[in-house]
């Protein structure tokens, strides 16, 4: 929904809207994402991480109005999350990229980092026990808990 409101969100004019997955079906699974360098307050200190995340959507493919808009969000470092394959490479290929978005794009932010949109669901895997596999040293919280702590820090 928020991607369709990009016209009233400062700094979001190059954002895509999200359309039907290339697979033409609802996709629900765990996928791997990378957090590239970006100004999102949610991802402060998380850049460079590769993390498992829950995916559950039928309309997650980023469709840009033009190639120039897509290049602009990349140049402006507004891409907040990208799907990666098992080697950590950005991917357009199914099933590592369950929606078929170009460059694996599945999350964006504004240049000031105050507004971020995502298609995957970190809220479903922020607890370690919600992950199908996890290292023993994770403790009770999974790595996505940091995103929510970052949000709390940003509001004071």
mmCIF file of the C-alpha atoms, coordinates in Angstrom:
data_MODEL
# 
_entry.id   MODEL 
# 
loop_
_atom_site.group_PDB 
_atom_site.id 
_atom_site.type_symbol 
_atom_site.label_atom_id 
_atom_site.label_alt_id 
_atom_site.label_comp_id 
_atom_site.label_asym_id 
_atom_site.label_entity_id 
_atom_site.label_seq_id 
_atom_site.pdbx_PDB_ins_code 
_atom_site.Cartn_x 
_atom_site.Cartn_y 
_atom_site.Cartn_z 
_atom_site.occupancy 
_atom_site.B_iso_or_equiv 
_atom_site.pdbx_formal_charge 
_atom_site.auth_seq_id 
_atom_site.auth_comp_id 
_atom_site.auth_asym_id 
_atom_site.auth_atom_id 
_atom_site.pdbx_PDB_model_num 
ATOM 1   C CA . UNK A 1 1   ? 0.000  0.000   0.000   1.00 0.00 ? 1   UNK A CA 1 
ATOM 2   C CA . UNK A 1 2   ? 2.722  2.475   0.952   1.00 0.00 ? 2   UNK A CA 1 
ATOM 3   C CA . UNK A 1 3   ? 4.516  2.030   -2.361  1.00 0.00 ? 3   UNK A CA 1 
ATOM 4   C CA . UNK A 1 4   ? 1.355  3.266   -4.078  1.00 0.00 ? 4   UNK A CA 1 
ATOM 5   C CA . UNK A 1 5   ? 1.404  6.388   -1.878  1.00 0.00 ? 5   UNK A CA 1 
ATOM 6   C CA . UNK A 1 6   ? 4.949  7.318   -2.969  1.00 0.00 ? 6   UNK A CA 1 
ATOM 7   C CA . UNK A 1 7   ? 3.647  10.582  -4.442  1.00 0.00 ? 7   UNK A CA 1 
ATOM 8   C CA . UNK A 1 8   ? 2.933  11.990  -0.968  1.00 0.00 ? 8   UNK A CA 1 
ATOM 9   C CA . UNK A 1 9   ? 6.008  10.577  0.791   1.00 0.00 ? 9   UNK A CA 1 
ATOM 10  C CA . UNK A 1 10  ? 8.956  12.997  0.669   1.00 0.00 ? 10  UNK A CA 1 
ATOM 11  C CA . UNK A 1 11  ? 11.908 11.355  -1.095  1.00 0.00 ? 11  UNK A CA 1 
ATOM 12  C CA . UNK A 1 12  ? 9.923  8.420   -2.519  1.00 0.00 ? 12  UNK A CA 1 
ATOM 13  C CA . UNK A 1 13  ? 9.184  9.660   -6.036  1.00 0.00 ? 13  UNK A CA 1 
ATOM 14  C CA . UNK A 1 14  ? 11.391 7.007   -7.703  1.00 0.00 ? 14  UNK A CA 1 
ATOM 15  C CA . UNK A 1 15  ? 9.911  4.113   -5.751  1.00 0.00 ? 15  UNK A CA 1 
ATOM 16  C CA . UNK A 1 16  ? 8.223  1.285   -7.655  1.00 0.00 ? 16  UNK A CA 1 
ATOM 17  C CA . UNK A 1 17  ? 4.824  -0.115  -6.942  1.00 0.00 ? 17  UNK A CA 1 
ATOM 18  C CA . UNK A 1 18  ? 4.526  -3.789  -6.105  1.00 0.00 ? 18  UNK A CA 1 
ATOM 19  C CA . UNK A 1 19  ? 2.710  -6.067  -8.542  1.00 0.00 ? 19  UNK A CA 1 
ATOM 20  C CA . UNK A 1 20  ? 1.914  -9.759  -8.929  1.00 0.00 ? 20  UNK A CA 1 
ATOM 21  C CA . UNK A 1 21  ? 4.841  -12.133 -8.401  1.00 0.00 ? 21  UNK A CA 1 
ATOM 22  C CA . UNK A 1 22  ? 6.433  -13.524 -11.568 1.00 0.00 ? 22  UNK A CA 1 
ATOM 23  C CA . UNK A 1 23  ? 5.393  -16.995 -10.384 1.00 0.00 ? 23  UNK A CA 1 
ATOM 24  C CA . UNK A 1 24  ? 1.732  -15.863 -10.566 1.00 0.00 ? 24  UNK A CA 1 
ATOM 25  C CA . UNK A 1 25  ? 1.141  -17.340 -7.118  1.00 0.00 ? 25  UNK A CA 1 
ATOM 26  C CA . UNK A 1 26  ? 1.250  -16.530 -3.432  1.00 0.00 ? 26  UNK A CA 1 
ATOM 27  C CA . UNK A 1 27  ? 4.769  -17.235 -2.144  1.00 0.00 ? 27  UNK A CA 1 
ATOM 28  C CA . UNK A 1 28  ? 5.273  -18.260 1.486   1.00 0.00 ? 28  UNK A CA 1 
ATOM 29  C CA . UNK A 1 29  ? 8.705  -19.430 2.618   1.00 0.00 ? 29  UNK A CA 1 
ATOM 30  C CA . UNK A 1 30  ? 11.927 -18.382 4.250   1.00 0.00 ? 30  UNK A CA 1 
ATOM 31  C CA . UNK A 1 31  ? 14.312 -16.542 1.936   1.00 0.00 ? 31  UNK A CA 1 
ATOM 32  C CA . UNK A 1 32  ? 17.689 -14.898 2.389   1.00 0.00 ? 32  UNK A CA 1 
ATOM 33  C CA . UNK A 1 33  ? 18.153 -11.140 2.155   1.00 0.00 ? 33  UNK A CA 1 
ATOM 34  C CA . UNK A 1 34  ? 21.086 -8.784  2.266   1.00 0.00 ? 34  UNK A CA 1 
ATOM 35  C CA . UNK A 1 35  ? 20.951 -5.342  3.831   1.00 0.00 ? 35  UNK A CA 1 
ATOM 36  C CA . UNK A 1 36  ? 22.919 -2.990  1.563   1.00 0.00 ? 36  UNK A CA 1 
ATOM 37  C CA . UNK A 1 37  ? 24.268 0.367   2.682   1.00 0.00 ? 37  UNK A CA 1 
ATOM 38  C CA . UNK A 1 38  ? 21.225 2.616   3.120   1.00 0.00 ? 38  UNK A CA 1 
ATOM 39  C CA . UNK A 1 39  ? 20.062 5.392   5.463   1.00 0.00 ? 39  UNK A CA 1 
ATOM 40  C CA . UNK A 1 40  ? 17.014 3.590   6.942   1.00 0.00 ? 40  UNK A CA 1 
ATOM 41  C CA . UNK A 1 41  ? 16.676 4.160   10.678  1.00 0.00 ? 41  UNK A CA 1 
ATOM 42  C CA . UNK A 1 42  ? 15.452 0.567   10.940  1.00 0.00 ? 42  UNK A CA 1 
ATOM 43  C CA . UNK A 1 43  ? 18.677 -0.897  9.537   1.00 0.00 ? 43  UNK A CA 1 
ATOM 44  C CA . UNK A 1 44  ? 21.236 1.251   11.335  1.00 0.00 ? 44  UNK A CA 1 
ATOM 45  C CA . UNK A 1 45  ? 24.296 -0.897  12.011  1.00 0.00 ? 45  UNK A CA 1 
ATOM 46  C CA . UNK A 1 46  ? 22.893 -3.826  10.032  1.00 0.00 ? 46  UNK A CA 1 
ATOM 47  C CA . UNK A 1 47  ? 24.377 -3.001  6.608   1.00 0.00 ? 47  UNK A CA 1 
ATOM 48  C CA . UNK A 1 48  ? 26.161 -5.941  5.030   1.00 0.00 ? 48  UNK A CA 1 
ATOM 49  C CA . UNK A 1 49  ? 24.149 -8.549  6.952   1.00 0.00 ? 49  UNK A CA 1 
ATOM 50  C CA . UNK A 1 50  ? 22.698 -11.608 5.229   1.00 0.00 ? 50  UNK A CA 1 
ATOM 51  C CA . UNK A 1 51  ? 19.642 -12.772 7.140   1.00 0.00 ? 51  UNK A CA 1 
ATOM 52  C CA . UNK A 1 52  ? 16.844 -15.315 6.769   1.00 0.00 ? 52  UNK A CA 1 
ATOM 53  C CA . UNK A 1 53  ? 13.414 -13.713 6.538   1.00 0.00 ? 53  UNK A CA 1 
ATOM 54  C CA . UNK A 1 54  ? 9.808  -14.856 6.168   1.00 0.00 ? 54  UNK A CA 1 
ATOM 55  C CA . UNK A 1 55  ? 8.134  -14.185 2.823   1.00 0.00 ? 55  UNK A CA 1 
ATOM 56  C CA . UNK A 1 56  ? 4.343  -14.234 2.468   1.00 0.00 ? 56  UNK A CA 1 
ATOM 57  C CA . UNK A 1 57  ? 2.909  -12.295 -0.458  1.00 0.00 ? 57  UNK A CA 1 
ATOM 58  C CA . UNK A 1 58  ? 1.306  -12.588 -3.862  1.00 0.00 ? 58  UNK A CA 1 
ATOM 59  C CA . UNK A 1 59  ? 2.215  -9.091  -5.019  1.00 0.00 ? 59  UNK A CA 1 
ATOM 60  C CA . UNK A 1 60  ? 5.836  -8.435  -4.172  1.00 0.00 ? 60  UNK A CA 1 
ATOM 61  C CA . UNK A 1 61  ? 7.540  -7.767  -7.498  1.00 0.00 ? 61  UNK A CA 1 
ATOM 62  C CA . UNK A 1 62  ? 8.932  -4.225  -7.692  1.00 0.00 ? 62  UNK A CA 1 
ATOM 63  C CA . UNK A 1 63  ? 7.771  -2.609  -10.919 1.00 0.00 ? 63  UNK A CA 1 
ATOM 64  C CA . UNK A 1 64  ? 9.488  0.686   -11.658 1.00 0.00 ? 64  UNK A CA 1 
ATOM 65  C CA . UNK A 1 65  ? 7.970  3.273   -13.979 1.00 0.00 ? 65  UNK A CA 1 
ATOM 66  C CA . UNK A 1 66  ? 11.279 3.423   -15.845 1.00 0.00 ? 66  UNK A CA 1 
ATOM 67  C CA . UNK A 1 67  ? 14.810 2.063   -15.820 1.00 0.00 ? 67  UNK A CA 1 
ATOM 68  C CA . UNK A 1 68  ? 15.916 5.552   -14.791 1.00 0.00 ? 68  UNK A CA 1 
ATOM 69  C CA . UNK A 1 69  ? 13.784 5.362   -11.624 1.00 0.00 ? 69  UNK A CA 1 
ATOM 70  C CA . UNK A 1 70  ? 15.314 2.003   -10.764 1.00 0.00 ? 70  UNK A CA 1 
ATOM 71  C CA . UNK A 1 71  ? 18.837 3.311   -11.341 1.00 0.00 ? 71  UNK A CA 1 
ATOM 72  C CA . UNK A 1 72  ? 18.060 6.383   -9.237  1.00 0.00 ? 72  UNK A CA 1 
ATOM 73  C CA . UNK A 1 73  ? 17.001 4.374   -6.158  1.00 0.00 ? 73  UNK A CA 1 
ATOM 74  C CA . UNK A 1 74  ? 20.173 2.304   -6.517  1.00 0.00 ? 74  UNK A CA 1 
ATOM 75  C CA . UNK A 1 75  ? 22.412 5.380   -6.891  1.00 0.00 ? 75  UNK A CA 1 
ATOM 76  C CA . UNK A 1 76  ? 20.656 7.167   -4.010  1.00 0.00 ? 76  UNK A CA 1 
ATOM 77  C CA . UNK A 1 77  ? 21.204 4.098   -1.794  1.00 0.00 ? 77  UNK A CA 1 
ATOM 78  C CA . UNK A 1 78  ? 17.455 3.839   -1.229  1.00 0.00 ? 78  UNK A CA 1 
ATOM 79  C CA . UNK A 1 79  ? 17.407 0.052   -1.643  1.00 0.00 ? 79  UNK A CA 1 
ATOM 80  C CA . UNK A 1 80  ? 16.971 -1.269  1.898   1.00 0.00 ? 80  UNK A CA 1 
ATOM 81  C CA . UNK A 1 81  ? 16.718 -5.040  1.292   1.00 0.00 ? 81  UNK A CA 1 
ATOM 82  C CA . UNK A 1 82  ? 17.623 -7.399  -1.566  1.00 0.00 ? 82  UNK A CA 1 
ATOM 83  C CA . UNK A 1 83  ? 17.081 -11.106 -2.071  1.00 0.00 ? 83  UNK A CA 1 
ATOM 84  C CA . UNK A 1 84  ? 20.333 -13.065 -2.364  1.00 0.00 ? 84  UNK A CA 1 
ATOM 85  C CA . UNK A 1 85  ? 21.147 -16.619 -3.381  1.00 0.00 ? 85  UNK A CA 1 
ATOM 86  C CA . UNK A 1 86  ? 22.944 -19.171 -1.199  1.00 0.00 ? 86  UNK A CA 1 
ATOM 87  C CA . UNK A 1 87  ? 26.292 -17.526 -2.030  1.00 0.00 ? 87  UNK A CA 1 
ATOM 88  C CA . UNK A 1 88  ? 25.144 -14.024 -1.082  1.00 0.00 ? 88  UNK A CA 1 
ATOM 89  C CA . UNK A 1 89  ? 24.808 -12.763 -4.668  1.00 0.00 ? 89  UNK A CA 1 
ATOM 90  C CA . UNK A 1 90  ? 21.902 -10.510 -5.615  1.00 0.00 ? 90  UNK A CA 1 
ATOM 91  C CA . UNK A 1 91  ? 19.460 -12.595 -7.591  1.00 0.00 ? 91  UNK A CA 1 
ATOM 92  C CA . UNK A 1 92  ? 16.545 -12.221 -9.969  1.00 0.00 ? 92  UNK A CA 1 
ATOM 93  C CA . UNK A 1 93  ? 16.061 -16.007 -10.075 1.00 0.00 ? 93  UNK A CA 1 
ATOM 94  C CA . UNK A 1 94  ? 13.275 -18.012 -8.528  1.00 0.00 ? 94  UNK A CA 1 
ATOM 95  C CA . UNK A 1 95  ? 13.073 -19.442 -5.849  1.00 0.00 ? 95  UNK A CA 1 
ATOM 96  C CA . UNK A 1 96  ? 15.826 -17.369 -4.154  1.00 0.00 ? 96  UNK A CA 1 
ATOM 97  C CA . UNK A 1 97  ? 13.950 -14.273 -5.354  1.00 0.00 ? 97  UNK A CA 1 
ATOM 98  C CA . UNK A 1 98  ? 10.340 -15.359 -4.773  1.00 0.00 ? 98  UNK A CA 1 
ATOM 99  C CA . UNK A 1 99  ? 8.736  -12.344 -6.455  1.00 0.00 ? 99  UNK A CA 1 
ATOM 100 C CA . UNK A 1 100 ? 11.043 -11.748 -9.442  1.00 0.00 ? 100 UNK A CA 1 
ATOM 101 C CA . UNK A 1 101 ? 12.006 -8.156  -8.654  1.00 0.00 ? 101 UNK A CA 1 
ATOM 102 C CA . UNK A 1 102 ? 14.952 -6.739  -10.613 1.00 0.00 ? 102 UNK A CA 1 
ATOM 103 C CA . UNK A 1 103 ? 18.241 -6.823  -8.676  1.00 0.00 ? 103 UNK A CA 1 
ATOM 104 C CA . UNK A 1 104 ? 16.409 -8.709  -5.921  1.00 0.00 ? 104 UNK A CA 1 
ATOM 105 C CA . UNK A 1 105 ? 14.923 -5.431  -4.640  1.00 0.00 ? 105 UNK A CA 1 
ATOM 106 C CA . UNK A 1 106 ? 12.423 -6.122  -1.873  1.00 0.00 ? 106 UNK A CA 1 
ATOM 107 C CA . UNK A 1 107 ? 12.679 -3.075  0.395   1.00 0.00 ? 107 UNK A CA 1 
ATOM 108 C CA . UNK A 1 108 ? 13.224 0.651   -0.079  1.00 0.00 ? 108 UNK A CA 1 
ATOM 109 C CA . UNK A 1 109 ? 13.730 3.701   2.056   1.00 0.00 ? 109 UNK A CA 1 
ATOM 110 C CA . UNK A 1 110 ? 13.709 7.465   1.673   1.00 0.00 ? 110 UNK A CA 1 
ATOM 111 C CA . UNK A 1 111 ? 16.976 9.438   1.418   1.00 0.00 ? 111 UNK A CA 1 
ATOM 112 C CA . UNK A 1 112 ? 16.639 10.535  5.056   1.00 0.00 ? 112 UNK A CA 1 
ATOM 113 C CA . UNK A 1 113 ? 15.839 6.971   6.162   1.00 0.00 ? 113 UNK A CA 1 
ATOM 114 C CA . UNK A 1 114 ? 12.673 7.962   8.019   1.00 0.00 ? 114 UNK A CA 1 
ATOM 115 C CA . UNK A 1 115 ? 10.259 5.955   5.855   1.00 0.00 ? 115 UNK A CA 1 
ATOM 116 C CA . UNK A 1 116 ? 10.976 2.347   4.847   1.00 0.00 ? 116 UNK A CA 1 
ATOM 117 C CA . UNK A 1 117 ? 8.844  -0.191  2.998   1.00 0.00 ? 117 UNK A CA 1 
ATOM 118 C CA . UNK A 1 118 ? 9.448  -3.962  2.865   1.00 0.00 ? 118 UNK A CA 1 
ATOM 119 C CA . UNK A 1 119 ? 7.759  -6.910  1.231   1.00 0.00 ? 119 UNK A CA 1 
ATOM 120 C CA . UNK A 1 120 ? 9.208  -9.682  3.453   1.00 0.00 ? 120 UNK A CA 1 
ATOM 121 C CA . UNK A 1 121 ? 8.137  -10.029 7.081   1.00 0.00 ? 121 UNK A CA 1 
ATOM 122 C CA . UNK A 1 122 ? 10.885 -9.522  9.686   1.00 0.00 ? 122 UNK A CA 1 
ATOM 123 C CA . UNK A 1 123 ? 8.190  -9.322  12.384  1.00 0.00 ? 123 UNK A CA 1 
ATOM 124 C CA . UNK A 1 124 ? 7.615  -13.064 11.885  1.00 0.00 ? 124 UNK A CA 1 
ATOM 125 C CA . UNK A 1 125 ? 11.216 -14.068 12.653  1.00 0.00 ? 125 UNK A CA 1 
ATOM 126 C CA . UNK A 1 126 ? 12.519 -11.596 15.238  1.00 0.00 ? 126 UNK A CA 1 
ATOM 127 C CA . UNK A 1 127 ? 12.534 -14.298 17.934  1.00 0.00 ? 127 UNK A CA 1 
ATOM 128 C CA . UNK A 1 128 ? 15.183 -17.002 17.572  1.00 0.00 ? 128 UNK A CA 1 
ATOM 129 C CA . UNK A 1 129 ? 12.623 -19.782 18.184  1.00 0.00 ? 129 UNK A CA 1 
ATOM 130 C CA . UNK A 1 130 ? 10.609 -18.624 15.125  1.00 0.00 ? 130 UNK A CA 1 
ATOM 131 C CA . UNK A 1 131 ? 13.452 -19.643 12.797  1.00 0.00 ? 131 UNK A CA 1 
ATOM 132 C CA . UNK A 1 132 ? 13.552 -23.186 11.456  1.00 0.00 ? 132 UNK A CA 1 
ATOM 133 C CA . UNK A 1 133 ? 17.308 -23.263 12.114  1.00 0.00 ? 133 UNK A CA 1 
ATOM 134 C CA . UNK A 1 134 ? 19.501 -20.955 14.122  1.00 0.00 ? 134 UNK A CA 1 
ATOM 135 C CA . UNK A 1 135 ? 23.001 -20.938 15.574  1.00 0.00 ? 135 UNK A CA 1 
ATOM 136 C CA . UNK A 1 136 ? 23.160 -21.857 19.259  1.00 0.00 ? 136 UNK A CA 1 
ATOM 137 C CA . UNK A 1 137 ? 24.656 -18.457 20.145  1.00 0.00 ? 137 UNK A CA 1 
ATOM 138 C CA . UNK A 1 138 ? 21.585 -16.457 19.052  1.00 0.00 ? 138 UNK A CA 1 
ATOM 139 C CA . UNK A 1 139 ? 19.951 -16.708 22.465  1.00 0.00 ? 139 UNK A CA 1 
ATOM 140 C CA . UNK A 1 140 ? 16.302 -15.646 22.688  1.00 0.00 ? 140 UNK A CA 1 
ATOM 141 C CA . UNK A 1 141 ? 16.340 -12.877 20.076  1.00 0.00 ? 141 UNK A CA 1 
ATOM 142 C CA . UNK A 1 142 ? 17.004 -13.307 16.371  1.00 0.00 ? 142 UNK A CA 1 
ATOM 143 C CA . UNK A 1 143 ? 18.950 -10.710 14.370  1.00 0.00 ? 143 UNK A CA 1 
ATOM 144 C CA . UNK A 1 144 ? 15.760 -8.934  13.196  1.00 0.00 ? 144 UNK A CA 1 
ATOM 145 C CA . UNK A 1 145 ? 15.133 -7.760  16.770  1.00 0.00 ? 145 UNK A CA 1 
ATOM 146 C CA . UNK A 1 146 ? 17.773 -5.097  16.121  1.00 0.00 ? 146 UNK A CA 1 
ATOM 147 C CA . UNK A 1 147 ? 15.494 -3.513  13.500  1.00 0.00 ? 147 UNK A CA 1 
ATOM 148 C CA . UNK A 1 148 ? 12.803 -2.982  16.136  1.00 0.00 ? 148 UNK A CA 1 
ATOM 149 C CA . UNK A 1 149 ? 15.299 -1.730  18.705  1.00 0.00 ? 149 UNK A CA 1 
ATOM 150 C CA . UNK A 1 150 ? 16.627 0.728   16.126  1.00 0.00 ? 150 UNK A CA 1 
ATOM 151 C CA . UNK A 1 151 ? 13.073 2.014   15.595  1.00 0.00 ? 151 UNK A CA 1 
ATOM 152 C CA . UNK A 1 152 ? 12.664 2.506   19.351  1.00 0.00 ? 152 UNK A CA 1 
ATOM 153 C CA . UNK A 1 153 ? 15.961 4.393   19.591  1.00 0.00 ? 153 UNK A CA 1 
ATOM 154 C CA . UNK A 1 154 ? 14.962 6.706   16.735  1.00 0.00 ? 154 UNK A CA 1 
ATOM 155 C CA . UNK A 1 155 ? 11.779 7.874   18.480  1.00 0.00 ? 155 UNK A CA 1 
ATOM 156 C CA . UNK A 1 156 ? 13.608 8.601   21.735  1.00 0.00 ? 156 UNK A CA 1 
# 
